[in-house]
């Protein structure tokens, strides 16, 4: 599955923005408060739903009011190009999916994403700030090992277990 583009109608500081992604891995970087984390949260919300009041760390309702949500396009190996549309005030925040001249719902989206879950998405497809803070202290070999552990297992946790094992031995 490949992320093609996002259209942010309203999400946090982002409004009326369309971003197209190139092939391959994407690296988003910039100064603090430019919207990197907000873009990540938008992609996650489009795929897995808006955070509930009890679970959200931050409210991403549009700063200037208006519609809360947007669209995401992805290339699926079976269904081809898929458009995911999700707005907080429409369809109770549930996704509407457009693919192969058909429409689907939240259940259809989860079936398309399977086995990808929100937890797996968070572990595999992102480098969190805590991981990046320590990466500048790593040797080239340690950085390669860390990236490989994340890519293979989907989690930095595997590397932590490995290091603890060798420390005890």
PECORWO-V324613 format. One line per field, one symbol per residue. ss: DSSP state (A for helix, B for strand, O for the rest). burial: I if it has 24 or more other C-alpha atoms within 12 Angstrom, else O. Layout:
ss=???
burial=???
This chain:
ss=OBBBBBBBBBBOOBBBBBBBOOOOOOOOOOOOOOOAAAAAAAAAAAAAOOOOOOOOOOOOOOOOOOOOBBBBBBBBOOOBBBBBBBBOOOAAAOOBBBBOOBBBOAAAAAAAAOOOOAAAAAAAOOOOAAAAAAAOOOOAAAAAAAAAAAAAAOOOAAAAAAAAAAAAO
burial=OIIIIIIIIIIIIIIOOOOOOOOOOOOOOOOOOOOIIIIIIIIIIIIIIIOOOOOOOOOIIIOOOOIIIIIIIIIOOOIOIIIIIIIIOOOOIIIIIIIOOOOOIIOIIOOIIOOOOIOOIOOOIIIOOOOOOOOOOOOOOOOOOIIOOIOOOIIIOOIOOOOOOOOOO
